[in-house]
Amino acid sequence: MTGGAGPGRPGGRVGFRCDAGVRSGVGHLVRCVALAEELCARGVEVAFLGEVRGSDWARAQLRERGFRLVPAPQDPVRLAALARGLGLDAVVLDSYDLPDKTGAVLREAGLAVLAIVDGDPLGQEADLYLDQNLGAERRPFPRRARRLAGAPYVLLRDSVRRRTRAPGGGDVPRVLCFFGGTDSAGVAPAWARALRATGRPFHGTVVSPAPFEAGGPITVIPPTDRLPELMAGADLVLTAAGSAVWELLYLGVPTALSWVADNQLIGYEELVGRGAAAGLGGEAGAEAVGVLARLLGDPAAREELGGRGRGLVDGRGRERVADALLAIG
C-alpha cells in the first residue's frame, strides 16, 4: 500500500467509497464493513466515504463499530482531494454509480485502489479487483490488473463468522424471509403471501423496513442486527441472490432464491445450477409457491440444499483480500 505506513504494517488508512439506501440497498456497505473489520483488527484506520439514506440499520452498522462516515463528492477530482486530505493510503470502490474515471484519478493522486465488482468493472480502473461471486474465476474479465475471483474471497462480517447453524426446529419448519436491509424492490409482502399460499405448516419471520400485516403464522419485524442469529436458526431462508447469500452458504442454511435486480441473475443461476439453492424465479407466482410447498414439506430436501452449499465459503475471504490490498506497492 502506498503512503507512510507501508505494506501490511499498522498505521495505514483506508477509505471505503460506497453508499447505502432505499434505492441502492445495503449490500455494498455490508461487504465493505466486513473488510473494514479485518483491516481494523490489523491496526489500519478506516473511514467510509459516501451517504446512507433511509436506513437507520445501515447507519448503525457504521456507528456501532466506530467507523467514521464522511460525505463524499461524485466528482473524481474532488474525491481524490478529500482522500488525500484525510491522509488515506488506499480507497476501496464499491458502487455501480461512480464515474468510470474515479479509479484512474485516485491512482494518479498516489492512492492504491481496490474495486469491488460484480462481473463487469464498469470501466473502473484499479490496482486490484475483487469479484466474490461464485464462479467468477471462470468468467472472462476485461482488465489486465490482478483480480481476486470467486468464493475464496467472500467478505463476511464478524457477526456471521462467529455463528454456527442451530439444530432443526422440529416438525414445523422455521422460515426466514428477507430482501436486503431495505427491501428496495418492495417484494416482502408478495413473498409472505406466497408462503401462506403453500398451505404448509411453518413458523415465519419476515424482515421488512415497511411494516405490513402478513397474517397467519408470519411475524413481520424491522431490519435487525439479529439477522445472523435468525439465519443460523432457520430451517429455510427465502431471499434474493444478493450479498446475504454468501452468509447463508457459510452457515449451511437451506435457501430458496429469487432475484430483484438484473445484477443478481449471475449469482442466482450459478447457485441454482449447482443445486446449492432452490430457484424460485423472479416472481412470487404459482411455480414459486409449488417449490416452497415442496421444501416446507420435505426436511430431507431442505437439508440436501444446505449440505451442497456448506463448504463453498470458508469464512477466510476477507483475510485473503486484506493481505492483497495491504501488499499493493
N, C-alpha and C positions, 0 to 999 in steps of 0.2 A: 504494500500500500504506500502511496506517495505521502509526503509530508514528514514531519519530525518524528513521529512515533516509530516508523519503520515497520516492515512486515512482521506480523504476529506478536509485536511487543505491546504491553499495556500502555494506555495513554492516547491511543488514536481516537479519532472522532469520525463517525459515520452518520450520514443523513439518509432518511428514507422519504423519497418523494412519492407519496400516494395519497389518495383521497378516499373517503367513505361517506355514504349517504343513501338516502332512499332510492335514488336513481341508479347509482353505481354499485350498490351493495357494499358489503364489508369484507369480502374475500381477500382483496388486495391487502387491506390493513391487517387482517388476521395472520396471513403468512409472513408479512413483514414483522409483526410482533414476535413471531416465533424466532426469526433470525436475530432480531434485536435482543431477545432474551439470551441467546447464545453469545452474542458479542459482549453484552454487559457482564456475563459470567467470566469473560476473559479480560475484563478491565477496560473495555472500549466504551467511550461515551457515545450515546446515540441521541438523535433528535428526529422528530417526524416533521416533514415539511409538506403542508397541504391543508385540507379542510375536512372537517367531519360535520355533516349536516343531517339533522333529523334523526339521529340515532344516539340516544343517551348511552346505550350499551356500548357502542363503538368508542365513544369518547372515554367511557370508564376504563376500557382496556388499556388506554394510554395513561390515564390519571393514576390508576391503582398500581401501575408498575413504575411510576415516576418518570415516564417518558415525556419529554417536552414536545408540545405541538406548536409549530411556528407557521403562521400564514405564509404561503409561497406563491410567487407570481407564475403565470403560464409562460411568459416570455423567457426563452433560454438564457439570454444575456443577463437579465435581472436575476434569474435563479442562480446562475453561476456567481454573481456578485454576492448574493445572500449566502451561498455556501462558503465562499472564501471569508466573508465577514464573520461567519460562525466558527471559522477555523477548522472546517471539515477536511478530512483527507480523502474521503470517498463518498459517493452518492449511489444509493440503490434506487433504481427507477422501477415503479410498478404501477403502470397506468396505461389505459388504451387511449387516453385523450391528450397526451402531451405532444407538442410539436415534434416532428421527426428529427429535427436538428438538435434536440435537447442534449442527447448524449455527446454528440460531437463538440458542442460548445463547452460542456463541462470538462471534457478531456483536454480541450485547448487551454482551459483555465488551470490545468495541472491537477485535476481531480481524477481519481480512479472511478470507473463506472461499472456497476453490475446492473444489467437489465433483466428483470424477471418477466418472462414472456409465456404466452400460451400458443405455441406454434409460430405464427408469423411475428417477426420482431417489429413490424410496422415501420420499417425504415430506420429504426433507432440504432445508433452506433454505440458500442460499449467495449470495454476491455474483456468482459466476461458476461456470458448469457446463462440464464437458468430457465429451463423448461421442465418442471417437475411432473408433467403429465405422463401417465402410464403409456409406454410405447414410444415416447418422444425420441428415444435414441435410434429408432428405426426410420424416423421420418426425415426427409431432406431439410436442410437449413441453408438459407441464402447467404449467410455471413461466414467469413473465414476465421473469425476470432473463436476462442475456446468456448465450448458450450458444455454445461453440466445438464445431462438429459436423463429423464426417467425417474422411476420410483426410488432409486438410491438417494435422491436429493430432495425428497419431500420435506417440507418445513412444518414441524409440529410444535405446538405450544407446550410449556411445562405442564399445564393443567391436563393435557391429553397424555403426555409421555408417562406421567406417574399413575395413570389409570390402568386397571385390568378389568376385563369383562366379568360382570357378575353372573352367578348361576341363573339358569332359566327360571321364569316366573310361575311355573306350574301349568295347570290345564288351560288357563285363559291367558293368551299372549299379551305382553305389554308392547304397545306400539307407540313410537315417537315419530312425529311428523313436523318437519321444519323446512324452510326455504331461505337459508341465509339469515343474517341478523336483521334484515329489513323486509324480507318477502317483497322485493322490489316489483315483482310481476303480479302481486296480489292474488296468488293461487291457493293459499292455505284453505280458504273456505271450500273451494271446489274439491280439494283432495280429502277434506274432512267428510264431505258428503259421499265421496267415493268409498271411503272406509265403511261408513254406515250402510251403504248400498250392498256391501258384500253379504249382509245378513249373518255374518260370523260373530261369535263372542270375542271380545277383546277389551282391554283397558287402554284407552288412547290419551296421549298428551300431544296437543298441537301448539307449537310456538308461533305466535303471531304478534307483530307490533301493533296491529289494529284489532281490538277486541271484537269478537262476534260470538253468537250463540250457536254452538255446534250441536248440542243435544246428545241424547243417548249416553254412551259410555265415554264420551270425549270431554276432557278438560282443556280449556284454552288458557295459555299463560303467556306473558310478555317475554321478550328476549331475556335470557338469564345466563349468569356465569356458571350455573349448574348444568349447562348443556353437556360437557364431557361426562359428568356423572349420569345424566339421563341416557346418553348414548350407550354407555357401558352397561346400563341396567335394562336395556330394551331387548326384546325378542325379535323385533323387526323395526327397521327405520325406513321411513318414506321421505325422500328428499330429492333435490336436484343434483345434477352432476357437477357441482361446484367444488370449492376448496375443502368443504367438510368431508367429502368422500374419502380423502386420504386418512383423515382421523378415524373414520369408520373401518377402513381396511386395517389400520394398525390395531384397532381394538378387536377385530374379527367379528363385527356385528353384522348379522344378515341385513341386507339392504335392497330396497326396491327403488329404482331410479326413474326420474323424469328429467326434463330439461326446460329451462325458462329463457335461455339465450342461445344464439347460434354458436357462440364460442364454447358452449358446454357439450356440443354434439360429439366432438372428437373423444372426449373422456367417456361420454355415455356409450358410444359404440364400442370403444375398447373394452370397457368393463363388462358390458353385457355380452360382447363377443367371447370373452374369456370365461364367461359363466361365473364371474366374481360378484355380479349383482343381477337382480331381475329387472328386465326392461318393461317400463310402463308406457312408453311413448310420451308424446308431448301434451296429451290432454287427458283429463280425468273422465274418460268415456267408458263404454261398456267393456271394451277389451281390457283396459286397466283394472276395472272392477273385478273381472274374472281372474286376472293374475293375482290380485290381492286376496281374493277369496281362497284361492288355492294355497297361498303361502300361510294365511291365517289358520287354515285347517290342517296343515301338514308340517309338524315340527321338524321332521327329518329333512324336508326340502329346505326349510329355513337354515338349519344347521349346515347343510351341504354348501349353501351360499356363503355362510360365514367362514367355513373352512377353506374355501377356494380363495377368498380374499385375504385371510390371515397369512402373514408371512411376506406379502408383496411389499409392505412398508415396514422397515425395521426400526424406525424412530431415530436414526442417527444422521438423517439427511442434513439437518441444519449444521451439524458439526463439520461435515464434508464441505458444505457451502462456505462456512466461515473460514475454514482452512484456505480455500481457494481465493476468497476475497482478500484476506489478510496477506496472501502471498503475492498479490499484484505488485510488480516492481515499479 
